[in-house]
Amino acid sequence: MNNNKKYISTDTLSMEELIKKINEYTRLSRERQLTIEERKDREALRRIYVERFKSQVRNHLDSIKFVEENEKIIIN
């Protein structure tokens, strides 16, 4: 990571990009101690990742419809 960071809106990051950025910070933390700013960024990215993941799971669960035994199970 360099000091001339380009800040990207986390709203535009895909889950893959979030994971990649989190992993970059983790890899960097194994080489040296992260700065306070880098630790804050990593924690913020982790929180965003967890919230999006939970939201995706909730949406998936909400789309499942339970029906009687003799009927087909419908997944939207």
MOFEN-V671246 format. One line per field, one symbol per residue. psi: psi as a letter, one per 20 degrees, with the letter a starting at -180 (. if undefined). A space follows every 50 residues. Layout:
psi=???
//
This chain:
psi=prilqppppihiprhghggggghghgghhhhrpqrggggggggghggggg ggghgggggghhippprrhirqppo.
//
